Amino acid sequence: MEERRRRRAGAATLMLLAAGLPALEAACLYRAGLSSIAGMAPQATAPPPFGVYHDLRWVFVYHHSWAALGGALAALVVFRTVLNTALVMLAWPPGPARPPLRRLVTSNALCVVLLVVILSPWVTLAAMGAATSLSWFVLSSLLPLVLLALVVNRGGIVPGWWRHPPSPVSVGIAVLTFLSLTAGSTAVSAAPGMCCVAAAFATGLVNAGLWAWLVRTVATRPKPVIPAFVTPLAIALVPALILGIGSQIIGLQQAPPDPSVNSINADHLTAAHGRQVIYLQGYGSSYTGTKMSGYPSALHFTFYSYRGQYADGAPLPYGPNATHQSLRVLADRLAQQVDTVHRRSGRTLAIVAQSEGTFIARTYLRDHPHPPVDTLVLLSPLVRPARIYYPPRAADSGWGLGLGWEMRMLTALSRLKTGSTVSADEPFVRSVMNNGPWYRNMMLCPVPGTRVVAFLPTASAAAVPPGHLSDVTTIEVEALHGTLSARQDNRRDITAVLTGKPIDTAELTAYRFVQWAAAGWQVPPLPLSYVPSWHAAAVPDSALDDADGCTAHSALSGPAKEH
């Protein structure tokens, strides 16, 4: 009877600990105005590696110096070691002898240190998603996280766990843990007000069940006679995976223009009847400068050049590296091209911009008031970028100091394979970092005198935290980032916008759901007031809660500052 009572007390304590910490974190985030990232809370007590992934994202964003980073990492190791040891002890099943406390603590400490090392590149990749709002980074950080979970979720439960391959049951538990945490992020993010605390508590109870199941599976499984070092082998493949994923992301951004982009002009804009349109391609694009045939004489469609114009006003050819320039420089070049087209035609014109091109177009419309532009079409706009910060290379302090250097190492690795000049310190990236408040709040805000329509790919929602999204017309498209111009149905909608025809602007549905589900896998945002150079202490912050950042228009509408 006494043994049964003790087991019940242990199970109750396990549930209270596993559910109470996520609920406490959700409550603190809500009270602190960080409700957009409350979906992270269920991961606070998740089995490895998800608990360490949760902690490491906070540490990488919220440190101001090397000493602070070192202290935070030490605190992470101590906290996670104690918590995981307690959860293992509470979840230990009757029957098999539990390892001595000292061995459990040592095993968990070594596991946590190992996870900090092997997870840091993927945390950095997720942080790149917060810096750019590019969903490729967030989605690419999840694949290695889940693959690692398949082999390391047993970490710390028994000494020497890494010497033996995972069982099918433990692999299944790892997959269920990821799905549970994603569902928990959805529930917490979608819950109104303080109901997010109850949702986090419920997901924490699921964590308790997963811990009990996992510990029982590992503790009662017979050890194989011959060790199979599957786990070390899987971990050893991580650097190769980093290089492969990094080069693939940059390759996607630096692919030559899709020939179907040209067919937007030739095949689908013929109804524009002389409409003047400037098309801005995205990051890593290129333009040959060759005149494109097949256009009706009434249609005047021009590609924007990242290098500027010839003396006669024709756009200069450019290669992928030309897209790495400062946004202020690129916006001034767009202004020159707009003036050329407007002067020659005597008409107002439209701008169609994709990905990085949306940054350029929005910067141009901010820095050049009363432009001869009556329509702006944003394809795959980068919504709420600059949610983190890292200082320039020469700085020896500043929020995200260590994160910035890991970004530099990852981009250097990617250059080994691609030959690109992409860098964490290139002028384009620093333009976004230096003007974080404006780009974070204003990408989907109205422009006086200009109709703004945004086409939002559903997959891009993975990089956008929940909250107030847009004050302009939005069209949800079931697609990946940067692929909209190649789809025939999207071309028809773009044509309709440019010719003033009605379009379907139904309420965003799948986009919102993806936002809720992905919120738990993003990095936490850094409040605008934390970065002195941003001078945004009193500015509404749409990345933290449901604030409407567009209300800050008058405070943030000055020219870009370049440092």
TITI-125234 format. One record per residue (C-alpha): residue in three letters; x, z, y. Coordinates in steps of 0.2 Angstrom, whole numbers, plus 2048, in hexadecimal, padded with zeros to 3 digits. Example, Ala and Ser with C-alpha at 12.3 -4.5 7.8 and 13.67 -1.06 7.14 Angstrom:
residues 2
ALA83E8277EA SER8448247FB 
END
This chain:
residues 563
MET800800800 GLU80E80480C GLU8177F4808 ARG8077EA80C ARG8057F381C ARG8167EF821 ARG8147DD81D ARG8047DC827 ALA80D7E4836 GLY81C7D8834 ALA8107C9834 ALA8067D0843 THR8177D384D LEU81C7C1848 MET80C7B984F LEU80D7C485F LEU81F7BF862 ALA81D7AD85E ALA80D7AB868 GLY8117B8876 LEU8207B087D PRO81979E87F ALA8097A6887 LEU8157B0893 GLU81F7A1898 ALA80F79789B ALA8087A58A6 CYS8187A68B0 LEU8197938B2 TYR8077938B8 ARG80A7A18C5 ALA81A7998CB GLY8127888CF LEU81A77F8C0 SER80B77B8B6 SER8107698B4 ILE81D76F8A8 ALA81377C89F GLY81377188F MET82477788C ALA81E789889 PRO81A788876 GLN82C783872 ALA832794877 THR83079B866 ALA83178B85C PRO83C78984C PRO84D78184F PRO852776857 PHE843776863 GLY84678786A VAL85778386F TYR852773876 HIS84577C881 ASP852788888 LEU85F77B88B ARG854771896 TRP8517808A1 VAL8647848A2 PHE8697728A6 VAL85E7708B5 TYR85F7828BB HIS8717868BE HIS87B7858CE SER88D7868C9 TRP8987868BA ALA8987998B9 ALA8857998B9 LEU88578C8AC GLY8907958A1 GLY8877A58A3 ALA87679D8A0 LEU87D795890 ALA8837A688A ALA8737AE88E LEU86A7A0884 VAL8747A3875 VAL8717B6875 PHE85E7B4879 ARG85B7A786C THR8667AF85F VAL85C7C0861 LEU84B7B7861 ASN84F7AC852 THR8567BA848 ALA8467C584C LEU83B7B6847 VAL8447B4837 MET8437C6832 LEU8317C7836 ALA82D7B882C TRP8377BC81D PRO82D7BC80D PRO82B7C9800 GLY8367C77F0 PRO8477BF7F5 ALA8547CB7FD ARG8567C8810 PRO8687C6816 PRO8707D481F LEU86C7D5831 ARG87E7D2836 ARG87E7C282C LEU86E7BC833 VAL8747BF845 THR8847B6842 SER87B7A7839 ASN86F7A5847 ALA87C7A7855 LEU88679984D CYS87778E84B VAL87279085D VAL88478C863 LEU88377D858 LEU87277785F VAL878779871 VAL88676D86E ILE87D760864 LEU86D76186F SER875760880 PRO87674D880 TRP86474B87C VAL85F75888A THR86A74D896 LEU86173E890 ALA850746894 ALA85774C8A5 MET85B73A8A9 GLY8487368A6 ALA8447438B3 ALA85073C8BF THR84A72A8BD SER83872C8B6 LEU83E71F8A9 SER834723899 TRP84271B88E PHE84D72A891 VAL83F73788C LEU83A72D87D SER84C72A877 SER85073C879 LEU84274186C LEU84873685E PRO85873F85B LEU85075085E VAL84474D850 LEU851746844 LEU85C755847 ALA84D760844 LEU84B759833 VAL85C76182E VAL85F770839 ASN84E77883A ARG85578482C GLY863789837 GLY86679C837 ILE8597A182A VAL8677A381C PRO8797A381E GLY881792818 TRP87178981B TRP87A779820 ARG883777810 HIS873771807 PRO86776380B PRO856767812 SER847767806 PRO83875C808 VAL82E76B80D SER83A77081B VAL83B75E821 GLY82875E821 ILE82876E82B ALA833766838 VAL82775883B LEU81876383C THR82276E848 PHE82575F854 LEU812759852 SER80C76B855 LEU81776D865 THR81175C86B ALA7FF761868 GLY803772871 SER80A769880 THR7FA75E881 ALA7EF76E880 VAL7F977888C SER7FA76A899 ALA7E8765898 ALA7E1777899 PRO7DA77B8AA GLY7E278A8B4 MET7E77998AA CYS7DF79289A CYS7F178B897 VAL7F679C892 ALA7E979D884 ALA7EF78B87E ALA80179187E PHE7FC7A1874 ALA7F3796867 THR80278A865 GLY80D79A863 LEU8027A0855 VAL80678F84C ASN81879284F ALA8167A3846 GLY80F79A837 LEU81C78D837 TRP82A79A838 ALA8227A3829 TRP82179381F LEU83278D823 VAL83A79E81F ARG8317A080F THR83678E80A VAL84979180E ALA8497A3807 THR84179F7F6 ARG84A78E7F3 PRO85778E7E5 LYS8687897EC PRO86E7787E5 VAL87D77A7D9 ILE88776C7E2 PRO88776D7F5 ALA88175E7FF PHE88875D810 VAL879753817 THR87775E827 PRO88A75C82D LEU88974982A ALA878748834 ILE880751842 ALA890747842 LEU885737845 VAL87F73E855 PRO88D736860 ALA88A725859 LEU87772785C ILE87B72C86E LEU88571C871 GLY878711868 ILE869718871 GLY872718882 SER878706880 GLN86770187B ILE85E70888A ILE86B700896 GLY8696F088C LEU8566F088F GLN8596F38A1 GLN8666E58A2 ALA85E6D8898 PRO85D6C78A0 PRO84C6C38A9 ASP83E6BF89D PRO83A6AC89F SER8276B189E VAL82A6BA8AF ASN82C6A88B7 SER81B6A38AF ILE8136B08BA ASN8166A58C8 ALA8136948C0 ASP8046988B5 HIS7FB6A68BC LEU7FD6A78CF THR7F76958D2 ALA7E669C8D9 ALA7F06A58E7 HIS7EE6958F2 GLY7FE6978FC ARG8006AA8F9 GLN8116B08FE VAL8186BB8F1 ILE8296C38EF TYR82D6CA8DD LEU83A6D88DA GLN8416DA8C9 GLY8476EA8C2 TYR8586F38BE GLY8656E98B5 SER85C6D88B8 SER8646C88BD TYR85F6B98C7 THR8676A78C5 GLY8626A08D5 THR85B6918CD LYS84C6898D4 MET83D68B8C9 SER83267C8C6 GLY81F67B8C2 TYR8186838D1 PRO80A67C8DB SER80E6778EC ALA8026848F4 LEU80B6928EB HIS81A69A8F3 PHE8226A78E7 THR8346AE8EA PHE83F6B98E0 TYR8476C88E9 SER85A6C88E8 TYR8646D88E7 ARG8726CF8EF GLY8686C88FE GLN8666B6904 TYR86F6A6908 ALA8706A091A ASP861696917 GLY8576A5911 ALA8576A18FE PRO85A6B08F3 LEU86C6B18EC PRO86F6B28D9 TYR8746C38D3 GLY8796CC8C3 PRO8746DD8BB ASN8816E78C5 ALA87A6E28D6 THR86B6ED8D2 HIS8756FD8D3 GLN8766FD8E6 SER86F7098F2 LEU85C7088F5 ARG85E708907 VAL8696F8906 LEU85E6F08FA ALA84E6F4905 ASP8576EC914 ARG85A6DD90A LEU8486DC905 ALA8436DE918 GLN84E6CF91C GLN8466C590E VAL8346CA913 ASP8386C5925 THR83F6B491F VAL82F6B0915 HIS8236B6922 ARG82C6AD930 ARG82C69C927 SER81A69E920 GLY8126A792F ARG8086B1922 THR8076C291B LEU80E6C490A ALA80D6CE8FA ILE81B6D78F0 VAL81B6D98DE ALA8286E58D8 GLN82D6EC8C7 SER8366FC8C2 GLU8456FE8CE GLY83D6F18D9 THR82F6FD8DC PHE83C7098E4 ILE8426FB8EF ALA8316F68F4 ARG82B7078F8 THR83B70B902 TYR8396FB90C LEU8276FF910 ARG82C711916 ASP83B70B920 HIS8336FC928 PRO822700930 HIS8156F3933 PRO81C6E6927 PRO8146D5924 VAL80F6DB912 ASP7FD6DD90E THR7FE6E08FB LEU80B6EA8F0 VAL8096E88DD LEU8146F58D4 LEU8176F18C2 SER81E7008B8 PRO82170B8C7 LEU82D7198C5 VAL8217288C9 ARG8287398CE PRO83B7368CC ALA8487428D2 ARG8407518CA ILE8517588C7 TYR8617578D1 TYR8747568CE PRO8817568DB PRO88D7488DF ARG89D7478D5 ALA8A87508E2 ALA89D75F8E3 ASP8A276F8DB SER8917788DC GLY87F7738DD TRP86F7738D1 GLY8737698C1 LEU8867698C4 GLY88A7688B1 LEU87B75D8AD GLY8827508B9 TRP8937508B0 GLU88A74E89F MET88173F8A7 ARG8917388AC MET89873989B LEU889731893 THR88972289F ALA89B72089B LEU898720889 SER88B71288B ARG897708895 LEU8A2707886 LYS8966FC87D THR88C6F388B GLY89A6F0898 SER88E6F48A6 THR8936FD8B6 VAL8847098B4 SER88971B8BA ALA88172B8BE ASP88972A8CF GLU8857188D4 PRO87D7158E5 PHE86C7118DE VAL86B7228D4 ARG87272C8E3 SER8657248EE VAL85772B8E3 MET86073C8E2 ASN86373D8F5 ASN8517398F9 GLY8497438EB PRO83A74A8F5 TRP8347398FB TYR8367308EA ARG82F73E8E0 ASN81F73F8EB MET81C72E8F3 MET81E7208E6 LEU80B71F8E3 CYS8057238F5 PRO7FB717900 VAL80470C90D PRO7FB70A91E GLY7F66F791F THR7FB6F390D ARG7F16F38FE VAL7FA6FB8F0 VAL7F66F88DD ALA8007008CF PHE8016FB8BD LEU80570A8B2 PRO80C7078A1 THR805714895 ALA81671888D SER81D71C89F ALA81272B89F ALA81F733894 ALA82A7368A3 VAL81D73C8AF PRO81774E8AF PRO8047518B1 GLY7FD7548C2 HIS7F674A8D0 LEU7FC7388CC SER7F772B8D9 ASP7ED7288E9 VAL7EE7158E7 THR7E57098DB THR7EC70B8CA ILE7EA7018BA GLU7EF7088A9 VAL7F76FB89D GLU7FB6FF88B ALA80D6FA88C LEU81F6FF88D HIS82870189D GLY82F6F18A5 THR8246E5899 LEU8156E28A4 SER81A6D28AC ALA81C6C989B ARG80A6CD896 GLN7FC6BF899 ASP7EE6CC89D ASN7F96D58A9 ARG7FD6C58B2 ARG7EB6C18B4 ASP7E86D28BC ILE7F76D08C7 THR7F06BF8CD ALA7DF6C88D0 VAL7E86D58DB LEU7F16C78E5 THR7E26BD8E8 GLY7D66CB8EC LYS7CB6CA8DD PRO7C46DA8D5 ILE7CD6E38C7 ASP7C96F08BA THR7D07018C0 ALA7C870C8B3 GLU7CE71F8B3 LEU7DE7228AA THR7DC728899 ALA7EA72588C TYR7F672789B ARG7F073989E PHE7F173D88C VAL80373788A GLN80774289A TRP800751892 ALA80974E881 ALA81A74A889 ALA81A758896 GLY821764889 TRP830758885 GLN835755897 VAL8427608A1 PRO83B76C8AE PRO83A7668C0 LEU84576E8CD PRO83A7738DC LEU83E7698EC SER8427788F6 TYR85177C8EA VAL85C76E8F1 PRO861772903 SER865760907 TRP85475A903 HIS84D765912 ALA83C766909 ALA838778908 ALA82677690E VAL822765906 PRO8157648F9 ASP81C7608E8 SER8127568DC ALA81F7588CE LEU81B76B8CC ASP80876C8CC ASP7F97638D1 ALA7FF7618E4 ASP7FB7518ED GLY80D74B8F2 CYS80573E8FD THR80074B90A ALA81374D90E HIS81473B914 SER81773F926 ALA82574B922 LEU82E73F916 SER82B72E91E GLY83C72D927 PRO84A721922 ALA854725912 LYS863730914 GLU87372990B HIS881735907 
END
